[in-house]
Amino acid sequence: MTLPERRNRLAAEKSPYLLQHAANPVDWYPWCPEAFARARLEDKPVFLSIGYSTCHWCHVMAHESFEDPEVARLMNEAFVSVKVDREERPDIDAVYMQVCQALTGSGGWPLTIIMTADKEPFFAATYIPKESRFGSVGMLDLIPRIADLWKRQRREVLQSARQISAAVRGSGQTDPLIREIDESILKFTYEQLKSGFDERFGGFGSSPKFPTPHNLTFLLRYWRRSGNAHALRMVEKTLLGMRLGGIFDHVGFGFHRYSTDARWFLPHFEKMLYDQAGIAVAYLEAFQAVGEPVYAKTAGEIFTYVLRDLTAPESGFCSGEDADSEGVEGKFYLWSQEEIRSVLGSEDAEIAIKAFNIKKDGNFGTKAGETAPAQNVLFLSRAPWELADRFGLPATQLEQRLESIRQKLFEARGKRVRPHRDDKILADWNGLMIGALARGAQVLGQDGLSRAACRAADFVLGNMVTEEGRLWHRYREGEPAVAGLLEDYAFMVWGLTELYEATLNVRYLRSALMLNDEMIKHFWDVSSGGFYQTADDGEQLLVRQKPVYDGALPSGNSIALLNLLRLAGLTGRSELERMAFKVVQAFAGRVVEAPLAHTQFMNALDYAFGPSYEVVISGVPGREDTMAMLTALRKPFLPSKVFLFRPDDEAGPEIMEIAGFTAGQRMVAGKATAYVCRGHRCDAPTTNPQELMKLLGLKPGIDR
C-alpha cells in the first residue's frame, strides 16, 4: 500500500509555479498574512523564494534543495518559508529584486530573500546550491549560519534590516533636478545604442544576448526621424541574425527567451508570451519600413506559434513554455543527425544537415566546452535565398523544400514529451499580445489575427474586470485573482487601442478609455507625477514603486505615457496631454542619466516631440474607397499617428460620443474622406489616398 503524497499549503493555490512546489517537504506558505503572523509568533525570520514555472534554475534549486528532506528539515526549523510566483506578483518581485541588486550587485531567478516578520530584508541571493562549492555557500551551511545569527546577533541583524529597508525606500523616489527634456535625448540614445552594437552578429553587447524589441523599435523611429541609415542597418542586422539563429525555433516557430552566446546560436529554451508580442511588433514595423518579406513572414510565424501553442481554451493567452522537458533543458528542441536521417530520408536529410548546420557529433553544449552527445540546435548560417547556389536549386524551390522538411520535423517532434506550459492568463501580457495581433492584422492584412485578438480581449474584459471596472492581474481555472497592477492597465489600454484601429469597433476604444481612467484614479502620483505600480488601495509593501525601467518588458510608465498621448489625440481631451507632460517631468532625470534603460520611454518621447498626426476617415464601411483610405494609413511605417473612423452611413455614429469633433467630419462629394491634423492644426480634407500620404509626410511609391 502506497501512502498518499504529502502536500503543503501551496496545493490550494492556482499558480502553476506554486503548484510545482506543493509536494515539497518544505512547509511552504503562499504570500499571505498568516505566514508573517506565524513568523512573529514563533520568532523566526521569513525565507522568501521567488521564481516562475518556466525558469530552468528555479527547477534546479527545487530539485537540489526544496525536494531534499535534510534541507527541508533545516528550513522548517529555522524559518517560516514563503513561495511567490514572480509573474503572479510582479509587485513583490520588483521590491525584493531591488533589494537583491542593491546588496549583491546583480539579480535573477530564483530569487532568495531572508527577512523579518515585518518584511524587512537582511539577506539576498539568487540560486543557492545545496552544498557549498567553488566559494559559494550552500543551503546546508547557510541555514545554520543564518539561524545562529538570528539567535546570537539579533540586534545587529535587525539594525541591518532597518538600514536596508530605509535605503530601498529612499532610492529611486527622488530624481536628479532635471525637469525638462528635449529632442536631443533621442540622438544621445541612438549614439549609446550604436556604441554597444555588435557589428558582426547584430544585437547589443556580447552574451547573454536578449532580443529587447523596444531597442529596435526606437531605432526604427530614430531612422524615420533623422534619416540615419546606420540606425536602420542595426535593426536589420539584428532581426536577420535572430531569425537565422538558434534563438528562433525553426521547426515550430516562436522565439526562445535569449541567446546564451553572442551569435544568436545557443538559446535558453523557454518561450515567453511577452517576448513573442514585442518581437512580432519589431518585425512588423521593420516590414513597414523597408518592405523585406522575411520580416512579414517571421511575424506571421510568431503568430502561428502563439495561436497554436499558447492559446488557452478560454481564448486568452497562456504565459509561456518551459525550457525543460523530461528534466532536461532543451530536450524537446534538439536533434541528432541520425534522427534527421530517419525522419527525412536521404535526399531531404542532406539538405537539412547542410542548411541547419547539423553535426554528427552535435553542436549543442550545456556548458562551455562540453558537447552533449550527438545533439544539435537547428540554425541557419545564411538566409535560404543565399544558400540556393550551394544546393544548385532556385531560391524559391529551396525555400519550398525547406518548408517541406520543416513540416516533417514538426510532425516527428510532436510525438515527443512537450515542455510544461504555464497556462495562467495574465492581463498585462495578454494586452501586449492583443496589441501585437491587432497590429499584425493591419500590416499583414490578415483578418484572422484581429479575430484572435478580439477573442482574447473579450475574454479579459468579460472575466478579468470587476463590477467596479477594476482589472484582475491573473486568471486560471475559472478564478480571477490578484489586484491589477499598473502594467495590467497600461498594456491592456495599449492593446485595446490597437484593436480599435484594426477592427474600428468603438467598444474597444471605450474599454481602453475606461481602463485608462481607472489607472489614473488609482495609480497616479498626485504630488510628483507618474504612476505607481500598485493601486492606492492595494497591499502596502516595503516601498510603493514607480517603474520606468524598460527591461525584458517595457515599463508601465513608458506604455502609459504613450497611451496618454495617443488617447489625447483620439479624444481631444487635453488634460491627458498635460498629464503626459507631468510623466515626462517625473522621470526626466532618470531617463537622461541612463537612456539605454528607457528605450520604450524614448518611443513615447519620439511621439511627443512630433510630428504626430490625428486622422479621421469618414466613409461607408466596407466600400472600396473607404478601404483604400484605410490601406493608405495602415501600410506605411508612421508610428506617430492615431486615427478614428466615422461611419458616414449612420445618423449619429457612436464615435461622436467619444470624439465630439468628428460630428462635422463627413464625406465630401459622396467619397471616403480623410481629415488630417498635425501639431494642433488641421489641413483641408482629401478624398485622394495619394494626397493623404502627402499630408502624412510620405512620398507615394517611395515610403512604405
ROROLUM-67726 format. One record per residue (C-alpha): x, y, z; residue in three letters. Coordinates in steps of 0.02 Angstrom, whole numbers, plus 50000, padded with zeros to 5 digits. Layout:
N
REC     xx     yy     zz    r
REC      X      Y      Z  ALA
...
This chain:
704
REC     xx     yy     zz    r
REC  50000  50000  50000  MET
REC  50072  50169  49949  THR
REC  50045  50316  50062  LEU
REC  49963  50471  49986  PRO
REC  50084  50608  49933  GLU
REC  50107  50739  50068  ARG
REC  50051  50910  50009  ARG
REC  50089  51078  50086  ASN
REC  49985  51238  50085  ARG
REC  50032  51277  49905  LEU
REC  49916  51137  49848  ALA
REC  49769  51257  49869  ALA
REC  49845  51388  49752  GLU
REC  49812  51416  49566  LYS
REC  49987  51470  49512  SER
REC  50074  51332  49411  PRO
REC  50238  51381  49493  TYR
REC  50170  51365  49668  LEU
REC  50086  51201  49625  LEU
REC  50254  51134  49565  GLN
REC  50311  51150  49747  HIS
REC  50154  51083  49830  ALA
REC  50235  50914  49865  ALA
REC  50397  50985  49935  ASN
REC  50440  50934  50113  PRO
REC  50468  51120  50144  VAL
REC  50322  51190  50244  ASP
REC  50285  51324  50115  TRP
REC  50160  51464  50134  TYR
REC  50099  51572  49990  PRO
REC  50121  51758  50018  TRP
REC  49986  51790  50148  CYS
REC  49960  51874  50318  PRO
REC  49958  51704  50404  GLU
REC  50139  51671  50358  ALA
REC  50203  51832  50435  PHE
REC  50091  51810  50588  ALA
REC  50167  51639  50617  ARG
REC  50343  51711  50598  ALA
REC  50304  51837  50736  ARG
REC  50225  51705  50847  LEU
REC  50369  51583  50829  GLU
REC  50503  51719  50824  ASP
REC  50576  51660  50659  LYS
REC  50640  51750  50505  PRO
REC  50549  51728  50339  VAL
REC  50631  51634  50195  PHE
REC  50558  51709  50036  LEU
REC  50586  51615  49872  SER
REC  50530  51697  49710  ILE
REC  50530  51614  49539  GLY
REC  50418  51562  49396  TYR
REC  50360  51399  49322  SER
REC  50465  51402  49162  THR
REC  50627  51451  49250  CYS
REC  50766  51322  49224  HIS
REC  50871  51369  49377  TRP
REC  50715  51377  49485  CYS
REC  50689  51194  49440  HIS
REC  50870  51154  49480  VAL
REC  50861  51234  49653  MET
REC  50696  51148  49687  ALA
REC  50763  50976  49642  HIS
REC  50925  51001  49737  GLU
REC  50860  51084  49894  SER
REC  50672  51105  49913  PHE
REC  50639  50922  49874  GLU
REC  50780  50865  49989  ASP
REC  50721  50806  50162  PRO
REC  50875  50869  50254  GLU
REC  50869  51043  50178  VAL
REC  50682  51050  50209  ALA
REC  50706  50998  50392  ARG
REC  50831  51139  50418  LEU
REC  50717  51266  50332  MET
REC  50565  51213  50432  ASN
REC  50661  51227  50596  GLU
REC  50740  51396  50558  ALA
REC  50614  51491  50451  PHE
REC  50437  51520  50400  VAL
REC  50453  51490  50213  SER
REC  50354  51587  50082  VAL
REC  50348  51548  49896  LYS
REC  50299  51681  49768  VAL
REC  50267  51668  49581  ASP
REC  50350  51825  49512  ARG
REC  50232  51826  49363  GLU
REC  50081  51820  49478  GLU
REC  50152  51950  49598  ARG
REC  50272  52060  49499  PRO
REC  50250  52196  49630  ASP
REC  50328  52088  49766  ILE
REC  50462  52029  49647  ASP
REC  50507  52207  49595  ALA
REC  50532  52264  49775  VAL
REC  50642  52120  49829  TYR
REC  50737  52114  49665  MET
REC  50785  52293  49702  GLN
REC  50848  52232  49871  VAL
REC  50949  52092  49791  CYS
REC  51029  52208  49664  GLN
REC  51073  52333  49800  ALA
REC  51152  52201  49912  LEU
REC  51237  52090  49783  THR
REC  51256  52198  49627  GLY
REC  51153  52079  49521  SER
REC  50986  51990  49515  GLY
REC  50891  51850  49433  GLY
REC  50785  51700  49472  TRP
REC  50767  51602  49581  PRO
REC  50772  51750  49700  LEU
REC  50807  51712  49883  THR
REC  50771  51840  50019  ILE
REC  50781  51815  50207  ILE
REC  50687  51947  50305  MET
REC  50600  51988  50468  THR
REC  50415  51962  50502  ALA
REC  50396  52148  50462  ASP
REC  50455  52108  50284  LYS
REC  50622  52197  50308  GLU
REC  50762  52101  50219  PRO
REC  50936  52064  50285  PHE
REC  51000  51933  50161  PHE
REC  50981  51915  49972  ALA
REC  51043  51792  49841  ALA
REC  50986  51708  49682  THR
REC  51020  51522  49653  TYR
REC  51097  51437  49804  ILE
REC  51168  51260  49783  PRO
REC  51127  51126  49909  LYS
REC  51308  51105  49961  GLU
REC  51446  51235  49967  SER
REC  51560  51235  49815  ARG
REC  51681  51347  49722  PHE
REC  51668  51482  49853  GLY
REC  51477  51484  49852  SER
REC  51393  51440  50016  VAL
REC  51263  51301  50003  GLY
REC  51095  51283  50088  MET
REC  51161  51152  50211  LEU
REC  51289  51278  50276  ASP
REC  51191  51439  50251  LEU
REC  51036  51393  50351  ILE
REC  51130  51353  50514  PRO
REC  51232  51512  50495  ARG
REC  51075  51620  50475  ILE
REC  50992  51531  50621  ALA
REC  51144  51564  50730  ASP
REC  51149  51747  50680  LEU
REC  50963  51764  50719  TRP
REC  50991  51686  50889  LYS
REC  51156  51766  50942  ARG
REC  51165  51932  50847  GLN
REC  50983  51981  50836  ARG
REC  51013  52165  50870  ARG
REC  51138  52180  50727  GLU
REC  51026  52082  50609  VAL
REC  50876  52193  50645  LEU
REC  50980  52351  50629  GLN
REC  51044  52292  50460  SER
REC  50866  52251  50404  ALA
REC  50806  52425  50453  ARG
REC  50952  52508  50362  GLN
REC  50924  52405  50204  ILE
REC  50739  52444  50207  SER
REC  50769  52629  50231  ALA
REC  50892  52630  50086  ALA
REC  50767  52542  49973  VAL
REC  50628  52662  50022  ARG
REC  50740  52810  49985  GLY
REC  50817  52752  49822  SER
REC  50731  52799  49662  GLY
REC  50597  52902  49749  GLN
REC  50680  53066  49702  THR
REC  50758  53107  49535  ASP
REC  50900  53224  49491  PRO
REC  50838  53401  49468  LEU
REC  50805  53385  49282  ILE
REC  50628  53430  49239  ARG
REC  50644  53473  49055  GLU
REC  50696  53359  48916  ILE
REC  50715  53398  48731  ASP
REC  50735  53309  48565  GLU
REC  50924  53293  48585  SER
REC  50895  53146  48703  ILE
REC  50842  53042  48553  LEU
REC  51009  53067  48466  LYS
REC  51102  53031  48627  PHE
REC  51006  52867  48647  THR
REC  51048  52818  48469  TYR
REC  51232  52852  48499  GLU
REC  51228  52747  48657  GLN
REC  51149  52602  48563  LEU
REC  51274  52622  48422  LYS
REC  51420  52610  48544  SER
REC  51357  52444  48610  GLY
REC  51304  52370  48443  PHE
REC  51379  52204  48389  ASP
REC  51429  52240  48209  GLU
REC  51465  52057  48172  ARG
REC  51309  51970  48236  PHE
REC  51185  52109  48274  GLY
REC  51108  52145  48443  GLY
REC  51189  52238  48586  PHE
REC  51330  52183  48700  GLY
REC  51407  52010  48695  SER
REC  51323  51871  48793  SER
REC  51196  51830  48851  PRO
REC  51105  51923  48714  LYS
REC  50922  51971  48732  PHE
REC  50807  52025  48590  PRO
REC  50747  52183  48683  THR
REC  50625  52234  48546  PRO
REC  50600  52412  48609  HIS
REC  50783  52447  48567  ASN
REC  50742  52403  48387  LEU
REC  50577  52497  48378  THR
REC  50665  52650  48447  PHE
REC  50800  52637  48313  LEU
REC  50666  52625  48179  LEU
REC  50588  52785  48245  ARG
REC  50755  52871  48252  TYR
REC  50791  52818  48072  TRP
REC  50621  52885  48020  ARG
REC  50654  53049  48108  ARG
REC  50836  53077  48059  SER
REC  50863  52976  47900  GLY
REC  51013  52895  47985  ASN
REC  51048  52739  47882  ALA
REC  51154  52657  48016  HIS
REC  51007  52656  48136  ALA
REC  50909  52555  48009  LEU
REC  51058  52442  47974  ARG
REC  51071  52398  48159  MET
REC  50889  52346  48159  VAL
REC  50902  52240  48002  GLU
REC  51065  52156  48055  LYS
REC  50986  52109  48222  THR
REC  50820  52048  48154  LEU
REC  50902  51941  48020  LEU
REC  51028  51870  48144  GLY
REC  50888  51824  48263  MET
REC  50784  51744  48126  ARG
REC  50928  51636  48064  LEU
REC  50996  51591  48236  GLY
REC  50951  51454  48357  GLY
REC  50854  51579  48463  ILE
REC  50717  51555  48333  PHE
REC  50626  51389  48333  ASP
REC  50647  51337  48151  HIS
REC  50529  51189  48170  VAL
REC  50383  51255  48272  GLY
REC  50413  51445  48262  PHE
REC  50419  51573  48401  GLY
REC  50572  51642  48489  PHE
REC  50662  51573  48640  HIS
REC  50694  51694  48781  ARG
REC  50875  51740  48747  TYR
REC  51038  51680  48670  SER
REC  51174  51620  48789  THR
REC  51307  51668  48660  ASP
REC  51342  51821  48553  ALA
REC  51290  51749  48384  ARG
REC  51109  51703  48424  TRP
REC  51155  51517  48409  PHE
REC  51126  51436  48578  LEU
REC  50961  51485  48660  PRO
REC  50894  51474  48835  HIS
REC  50747  51372  48776  PHE
REC  50599  51441  48872  GLU
REC  50471  51538  48771  LYS
REC  50375  51684  48846  MET
REC  50215  51764  48783  LEU
REC  50280  51941  48808  TYR
REC  50434  51905  48702  ASP
REC  50326  51844  48558  GLN
REC  50221  52003  48566  ALA
REC  50365  52126  48571  GLY
REC  50470  52037  48440  ILE
REC  50322  52020  48323  ALA
REC  50293  52208  48330  VAL
REC  50478  52241  48291  ALA
REC  50469  52130  48136  TYR
REC  50305  52208  48081  LEU
REC  50374  52384  48095  GLU
REC  50533  52334  48002  ALA
REC  50424  52264  47863  PHE
REC  50327  52426  47855  GLN
REC  50490  52523  47849  ALA
REC  50584  52429  47713  VAL
REC  50463  52301  47639  GLY
REC  50578  52150  47663  GLU
REC  50462  51997  47651  PRO
REC  50559  51893  47779  VAL
REC  50507  52015  47914  TYR
REC  50323  51992  47875  ALA
REC  50349  51804  47863  LYS
REC  50434  51798  48033  THR
REC  50297  51899  48117  ALA
REC  50168  51782  48041  GLY
REC  50264  51630  48105  GLU
REC  50267  51702  48281  ILE
REC  50079  51721  48274  PHE
REC  50061  51543  48209  THR
REC  50156  51481  48361  TYR
REC  50056  51585  48485  VAL
REC  49886  51540  48413  LEU
REC  49933  51356  48405  ARG
REC  50028  51330  48568  ASP
REC  49995  51475  48687  LEU
REC  49808  51499  48665  THR
REC  49704  51441  48813  ALA
REC  49536  51354  48788  PRO
REC  49456  51512  48860  GLU
REC  49532  51614  48716  SER
REC  49656  51710  48821  GLY
REC  49842  51679  48801  PHE
REC  49949  51571  48915  CYS
REC  50107  51641  48993  SER
REC  50243  51532  48918  GLY
REC  50328  51365  48895  GLU
REC  50469  51288  48995  ASP
REC  50648  51264  48937  ALA
REC  50649  51086  49007  ASP
REC  50559  50927  48961  SER
REC  50585  50761  49047  GLU
REC  50701  50854  49164  GLY
REC  50823  50903  49027  VAL
REC  50845  51081  48962  GLU
REC  50808  51095  48776  GLY
REC  50771  50910  48750  LYS
REC  50612  50945  48653  PHE
REC  50704  51056  48528  TYR
REC  50866  50959  48495  LEU
REC  50904  50837  48354  TRP
REC  51036  50707  48318  SER
REC  51096  50681  48141  GLN
REC  51029  50503  48148  GLU
REC  50855  50568  48193  GLU
REC  50860  50689  48047  ILE
REC  50903  50549  47925  ARG
REC  50770  50435  47998  SER
REC  50632  50565  47985  VAL
REC  50676  50643  47816  LEU
REC  50757  50510  47708  GLY
REC  50924  50530  47623  SER
REC  50893  50671  47498  GLU
REC  50799  50791  47614  ASP
REC  50914  50745  47757  ALA
REC  51068  50803  47661  GLU
REC  50985  50971  47629  ILE
REC  50932  50988  47812  ALA
REC  51102  50937  47879  ILE
REC  51192  51066  47774  LYS
REC  51064  51205  47788  ALA
REC  51037  51189  47976  PHE
REC  51219  51152  48023  ASN
REC  51184  50981  48097  ILE
REC  51343  50892  48153  LYS
REC  51367  50707  48179  LYS
REC  51447  50740  48348  ASP
REC  51321  50876  48391  GLY
REC  51336  51065  48404  ASN
REC  51246  51088  48571  PHE
REC  51337  51105  48737  GLY
REC  51258  51128  48907  THR
REC  51418  51210  48970  LYS
REC  51562  51298  48887  ALA
REC  51670  51168  48803  GLY
REC  51552  51024  48843  GLU
REC  51455  50948  48698  THR
REC  51303  50842  48733  ALA
REC  51319  50682  48629  PRO
REC  51250  50699  48454  ALA
REC  51126  50838  48494  GLN
REC  51102  50988  48381  ASN
REC  51018  51157  48387  VAL
REC  50949  51199  48215  LEU
REC  51010  51365  48144  PHE
REC  51047  51442  47975  LEU
REC  51216  51516  47933  SER
REC  51139  51613  47790  ARG
REC  50964  51652  47728  ALA
REC  50884  51521  47615  PRO
REC  50894  51633  47462  TRP
REC  51081  51649  47491  GLU
REC  51101  51460  47507  LEU
REC  51016  51418  47343  ALA
REC  51177  51411  47239  ASP
REC  51254  51291  47364  ARG
REC  51117  51165  47328  PHE
REC  51101  51201  47143  GLY
REC  50918  51250  47164  LEU
REC  50821  51409  47126  PRO
REC  50789  51507  47285  ALA
REC  50601  51481  47281  THR
REC  50622  51294  47257  GLN
REC  50745  51282  47402  LEU
REC  50625  51376  47514  GLU
REC  50487  51255  47467  GLN
REC  50599  51106  47507  ARG
REC  50647  51180  47675  LEU
REC  50464  51208  47716  GLU
REC  50426  51027  47673  SER
REC  50571  50973  47784  ILE
REC  50507  51084  47925  ARG
REC  50334  51007  47917  GLN
REC  50405  50830  47928  LYS
REC  50514  50877  48076  LEU
REC  50368  50964  48159  PHE
REC  50261  50809  48143  GLU
REC  50400  50700  48214  ALA
REC  50435  50821  48357  ARG
REC  50252  50819  48402  GLY
REC  50273  50641  48465  LYS
REC  50397  50697  48598  ARG
REC  50354  50748  48776  VAL
REC  50317  50934  48768  ARG
REC  50389  51059  48891  PRO
REC  50273  51116  49030  HIS
REC  50155  51256  48979  ARG
REC  50116  51389  49108  ASP
REC  49932  51410  49072  ASP
REC  49891  51557  49184  LYS
REC  49819  51706  49091  ILE
REC  49896  51874  49138  LEU
REC  49807  52035  49093  ALA
REC  49966  52133  49056  ASP
REC  50046  52003  48942  TRP
REC  49880  51973  48855  ASN
REC  49868  52159  48823  GLY
REC  50036  52154  48734  LEU
REC  49985  52006  48626  MET
REC  49815  52081  48587  ILE
REC  49903  52237  48525  GLY
REC  50032  52138  48425  ALA
REC  49897  52034  48340  LEU
REC  49796  52190  48302  ALA
REC  49950  52272  48227  ARG
REC  49983  52113  48127  GLY
REC  49805  52115  48060  ALA
REC  49831  52291  47995  GLN
REC  50006  52267  47922  VAL
REC  49984  52092  47852  LEU
REC  49802  52112  47803  GLY
REC  49751  51953  47894  GLN
REC  49580  51965  47973  ASP
REC  49608  51803  48069  GLY
REC  49735  51893  48178  LEU
REC  49610  52027  48228  SER
REC  49479  51894  48265  ARG
REC  49602  51807  48382  ALA
REC  49641  51973  48465  ALA
REC  49456  52007  48486  CYS
REC  49427  51839  48569  ARG
REC  49568  51871  48693  ALA
REC  49509  52049  48728  ALA
REC  49331  51992  48753  ASP
REC  49392  51858  48873  PHE
REC  49491  51982  48979  VAL
REC  49353  52111  48979  LEU
REC  49222  51980  49018  GLY
REC  49317  51881  49151  ASN
REC  49454  51990  49224  MET
REC  49363  52155  49255  VAL
REC  49264  52182  49415  THR
REC  49092  52261  49425  GLU
REC  49180  52421  49478  GLU
REC  49285  52420  49319  GLY
REC  49447  52363  49403  ARG
REC  49563  52236  49324  LEU
REC  49621  52072  49396  TRP
REC  49801  52025  49358  HIS
REC  49787  51836  49342  ARG
REC  49657  51709  49286  TYR
REC  49670  51521  49299  ARG
REC  49546  51378  49309  GLU
REC  49395  51491  49321  GLY
REC  49468  51605  49454  GLU
REC  49522  51785  49428  PRO
REC  49639  51843  49566  ALA
REC  49773  51968  49618  VAL
REC  49726  52151  49606  ALA
REC  49779  52228  49442  GLY
REC  49944  52322  49434  LEU
REC  49997  52471  49329  LEU
REC  50061  52357  49190  GLU
REC  49893  52269  49178  ASP
REC  49804  52432  49145  TYR
REC  49936  52513  49035  ALA
REC  49966  52360  48925  PHE
REC  49781  52322  48905  MET
REC  49746  52504  48859  VAL
REC  49881  52494  48726  TRP
REC  49816  52329  48659  GLY
REC  49635  52388  48654  LEU
REC  49683  52549  48565  THR
REC  49775  52447  48433  GLU
REC  49625  52332  48421  LEU
REC  49508  52478  48390  TYR
REC  49617  52534  48244  GLU
REC  49617  52357  48173  ALA
REC  49430  52325  48192  THR
REC  49354  52500  48201  LEU
REC  49242  52430  48339  ASN
REC  49210  52577  48455  VAL
REC  49180  52459  48602  ARG
REC  49366  52426  48614  TYR
REC  49409  52610  48616  LEU
REC  49279  52638  48752  ARG
REC  49357  52499  48855  SER
REC  49530  52573  48831  ALA
REC  49470  52742  48894  LEU
REC  49379  52663  49041  MET
REC  49533  52567  49097  LEU
REC  49643  52720  49071  ASN
REC  49530  52823  49182  ASP
REC  49537  52687  49317  GLU
REC  49726  52687  49303  MET
REC  49733  52875  49330  ILE
REC  49613  52864  49476  LYS
REC  49707  52732  49573  HIS
REC  49890  52738  49517  PHE
REC  49930  52921  49481  TRP
REC  50055  53010  49595  ASP
REC  49966  53173  49626  VAL
REC  50116  53257  49708  SER
REC  50257  53213  49588  SER
REC  50178  53142  49430  GLY
REC  50200  52971  49356  GLY
REC  50111  52810  49401  PHE
REC  50141  52693  49547  TYR
REC  50148  52507  49512  GLN
REC  50017  52468  49645  THR
REC  49847  52546  49672  ALA
REC  49809  52672  49809  ASP
REC  49703  52542  49898  ASP
REC  49820  52395  49867  GLY
REC  49933  52297  49984  GLU
REC  50068  52404  50063  GLN
REC  50240  52331  50027  LEU
REC  50411  52389  50083  LEU
REC  50406  52528  49954  VAL
REC  50275  52587  49829  ARG
REC  50374  52590  49669  GLN
REC  50352  52693  49511  LYS
REC  50427  52582  49375  PRO
REC  50505  52662  49223  VAL
REC  50647  52541  49181  TYR
REC  50620  52459  49011  ASP
REC  50696  52287  49031  GLY
REC  50636  52124  48954  ALA
REC  50465  52205  48959  LEU
REC  50429  52389  48936  PRO
REC  50386  52480  49096  SER
REC  50210  52526  49145  GLY
REC  50252  52711  49146  ASN
REC  50329  52706  48972  SER
REC  50174  52625  48896  ILE
REC  50058  52735  49000  ALA
REC  50147  52890  48933  LEU
REC  50119  52834  48754  LEU
REC  49938  52791  48792  ASN
REC  49905  52965  48864  LEU
REC  49975  53048  48708  LEU
REC  49878  52937  48588  ARG
REC  49714  52947  48683  LEU
REC  49730  53136  48694  ALA
REC  49739  53141  48504  GLY
REC  49595  53019  48483  LEU
REC  49476  53106  48602  THR
REC  49531  53287  48606  GLY
REC  49548  53276  48796  ARG
REC  49689  53400  48828  SER
REC  49705  53350  49011  GLU
REC  49779  53185  48954  LEU
REC  49915  53277  48860  GLU
REC  49952  53384  49013  ARG
REC  49964  53227  49118  MET
REC  50086  53152  48991  ALA
REC  50196  53306  49011  PHE
REC  50198  53276  49200  LYS
REC  50252  53096  49172  VAL
REC  50399  53158  49070  VAL
REC  50444  53284  49205  GLN
REC  50434  53150  49340  ALA
REC  50561  53037  49257  PHE
REC  50668  53157  49156  ALA
REC  50816  53143  49272  GLY
REC  50819  52954  49271  ARG
REC  50796  52946  49083  VAL
REC  50936  53069  49046  VAL
REC  51056  52977  49161  GLU
REC  51025  52806  49082  ALA
REC  50941  52819  48912  PRO
REC  50978  52637  48866  LEU
REC  50871  52581  49012  ALA
REC  50722  52678  48944  HIS
REC  50707  52646  48757  THR
REC  50518  52619  48764  GLN
REC  50506  52784  48855  PHE
REC  50604  52857  48709  MET
REC  50473  52788  48590  ASN
REC  50343  52888  48683  ALA
REC  50455  53042  48680  LEU
REC  50475  53021  48493  ASP
REC  50286  53032  48481  TYR
REC  50279  53181  48599  ALA
REC  50412  53281  48505  PHE
REC  50316  53256  48344  GLY
REC  50267  53274  48212  PRO
REC  50117  53170  48262  SER
REC  49957  53154  48164  TYR
REC  49773  53134  48207  GLU
REC  49672  53066  48062  VAL
REC  49485  53041  48041  VAL
REC  49421  52937  47897  ILE
REC  49239  52967  47854  SER
REC  49164  52838  47738  GLY
REC  49045  52694  47712  VAL
REC  49109  52537  47800  PRO
REC  49175  52405  47680  GLY
REC  49161  52513  47524  ARG
REC  49309  52512  47405  GLU
REC  49356  52694  47427  ASP
REC  49349  52678  47616  THR
REC  49462  52526  47613  MET
REC  49585  52618  47500  ALA
REC  49598  52758  47628  MET
REC  49622  52636  47772  LEU
REC  49756  52541  47675  THR
REC  49849  52704  47642  ALA
REC  49852  52731  47830  LEU
REC  49900  52555  47881  ARG
REC  50033  52512  47753  LYS
REC  50174  52637  47789  PRO
REC  50285  52648  47941  PHE
REC  50211  52800  48027  LEU
REC  50215  52764  48213  PRO
REC  50164  52938  48270  SER
REC  49986  52934  48211  LYS
REC  49815  52887  48276  VAL
REC  49655  52876  48178  PHE
REC  49468  52866  48201  LEU
REC  49337  52801  48083  PHE
REC  49173  52895  48064  ARG
REC  49042  52789  47975  PRO
REC  48954  52912  47863  ASP
REC  48805  52799  47834  ASP
REC  48745  52821  48014  GLU
REC  48646  52971  48076  ALA
REC  48730  52981  48247  GLY
REC  48881  52867  48246  PRO
REC  48943  52804  48414  GLU
REC  49116  52875  48388  ILE
REC  49044  53050  48410  MET
REC  49010  53010  48594  GLU
REC  49197  52986  48619  ILE
REC  49263  53114  48496  ALA
REC  49134  53251  48475  GLY
REC  49244  53342  48350  PHE
REC  49201  53209  48220  THR
REC  49021  53274  48207  ALA
REC  49061  53387  48060  GLY
REC  49187  53273  47977  GLN
REC  49078  53200  47840  ARG
REC  49114  53128  47668  MET
REC  49148  53256  47532  VAL
REC  49059  53233  47366  ALA
REC  49000  53062  47420  GLY
REC  49177  52993  47430  LYS
REC  49277  52925  47577  ALA
REC  49367  53074  47652  THR
REC  49520  53094  47762  ALA
REC  49539  53236  47887  TYR
REC  49720  53259  47946  VAL
REC  49778  53364  48093  CYS
REC  49958  53393  48146  ARG
REC  50032  53499  48284  GLY
REC  49861  53565  48338  HIS
REC  49817  53622  48162  ARG
REC  49712  53537  48029  CYS
REC  49731  53525  47840  ASP
REC  49593  53532  47712  ALA
REC  49506  53363  47691  PRO
REC  49552  53250  47546  THR
REC  49465  53109  47453  THR
REC  49627  53050  47370  ASN
REC  49732  52915  47459  PRO
REC  49890  52980  47373  GLN
REC  49856  53154  47438  GLU
REC  49827  53081  47611  LEU
REC  50001  53007  47605  MET
REC  50073  53178  47562  LYS
REC  49981  53256  47708  LEU
REC  50062  53125  47820  LEU
REC  50234  53174  47759  GLY
REC  50252  53021  47647  LEU
REC  50307  53006  47467  LYS
REC  50189  52891  47373  PRO
REC  50283  52750  47288  GLY
REC  50440  52776  47394  ILE
REC  50390  52774  47577  ASP
REC  50306  52620  47641  ARG
